[in-house]
Amino acid sequence: MSLRFVFAASAALALASCAGRTPAPVSLSQPSDQATSCEGFAAEIAANNSRALSLAQQQSNTNAKNVGAAVVGVLLFPPLLLAMDLSGADGVELQALRARNEHIATLMRQRNCANIPPASPEAAQGKAIDDRIRDARRGGEQPYCKDVGGYETYKQRTGEVCRL
């Protein structure tokens, strides 16, 4: 019986060491902000949006893994509950990136920069879909749904239907 306990305790410690990570949020303002050009800010917003999309996917994956660990942990192997990632690091970093992008957009407006990019990944994706819809409609033919964000998105944005 004691050998089982040692094995279970060892497994629990090993799993617990893998669970979670420390968040590393980006600072709202950077020392280089005063010297950064409009183009540099636009590039930073684009990079932050790309990173934010990646973090959102990681957050979704972490949530799915946590649900799986909870179900298996409650039903079969309770030490697995220690492997759940409850740190919320992805969410903290995601919020910090969004706040940084809003700060950059404010700085760009203060400097009267032209073409301020969307400050959130969702807005950037929406703009990209709108651009694809506009380009597809220029051709005069009904666009394919896969090219314009899907059937529901196209119908919602234009009131028309696309080709499947």
N, C-alpha and C positions, 0 to 999 in steps of 0.2 A: 504494500500500500504506500509506503514512503517513497518508493521509486517512482510511482505514478505522480505523487505530489511534486517531487523534484522536477520531473519532466514537464508537468503542467506549469509550474512556477517559472521554469526556464523559458518555455514557449511564450508565456505571458510577458515576461520581461523583454524578450526579443521582439515581440510584436509591438509592445508599448514604445520601444525605442524608435520604431519606424513611423509612429503616428504623429502627424502634424509637423509644422515647420514654423519658424519665427517669421512674421511678416517683415518685409523690407519696403515700406511705402516711399514713394518719391516725394521730395520736399515741394511745398507749394511754390516757393520762389527759389530761384537759383542765383548764385553770385554772378553768373554770366548774363543774366537777363538784361542788364543795362546795355551790354555791348552786342547783343544778338540782333540780327537783321530780321526784317519781315519774312524773308525766305527761310531763314533759319528757324523761326518760330513755326512757320507752316510745316516744315519738315519734321519738327519735334511733335507737333500735333498729330501728324500722320503716323509717326512711329509709336506715339502713345496710344492711338486708336488701335493699331495693329496689336500691340501688347495687351490692351484691354480686351480685345476679342479672344486672345489666347487665354487670358486669365478667366474670362467668363466660361470658356470651355472647360478649363481645369476645375473651376468651382462646380460646374455641373457634374463632372466626373467624380469629384470628391464626394459630393452629395450622394451620388449613386453608390459609391463604395461604402459610405457610411450606412446607408440603408441595408445593404447586403450584410455588412459586418454585424449590424444590430440584430437582424433576423437570425442569422446563424449563431450569433453569440447568445441570444435569449433562448433559442430552441436547442442548440447542440453543444456549444463550447463557450461558456461564459468568459473565459480569458480573452476571447476574440474582441470583446467589447473595448478592451484597452487599445486596440489597434485603430479605433475610430479617430479621424482627424477633426477635432473640435476647435482648432485654433482660429479658423476663419481668416487665415492669412490671405487667401485669394481675394476675398471680399474687401479686406482692408486696403490691399494694394490697388484694387479696382477703383475704389472710392477716391484714393489719393491721385490716381491718374486722371480721373474725371475732374477733380478739383484743380489739378495742375493745368489741364486743357482750358478750363474756364478762365483761370488766371492769365494764361497766355493770350486767349482771345480778348480779354480786357486790355492787356498791354498792347495788342495789335490795334484795337480800336483807338486807344489813346494816341498811338503813333500814326493814325490815319492810314494804316496798311490796306492795300487793295486785296481782294480775294481772300478773306478770312475763311479758312476751312471749317467744316462742322466740328464742334468741340467734343462730340460724343461718337463712339463707334456706331451706335444705332442711327444717328443722323447721317454719318458718313455712308453707311450702307443704303439708307433711304435716298440720298443724293445720287449714289451710283446707280440704283435701280431707276430713278427718274431719268438719269442721263441715258441709260440703255433703252428705256421706253421711248424717249424723244428720238433717239437715233433710229430705232426700229420703225417708228411711225413715219419718218422721213421717206422711207422706201416706198410708202404707199400701200404696202401689203400688210395683211394681218400678221403680227409677229408670232413666233413660237413662244409658248409659255415659259419654257426653260431659259429663254434669252431675256425675259423681262420680269424675273422674280417670282414666277409661278402664277397659276390661274387666279387665285384669290387676290393676290397683291395687284395684279394687272387690272382686274375687275374693280377693285376698290379704288384704285388711283385714276382710272379712266372711265369707268362705267361701261366698258366694252369687254368682249371676250377675246382671248388669244387662241392660237392654234395649239392643239395638244400634240 
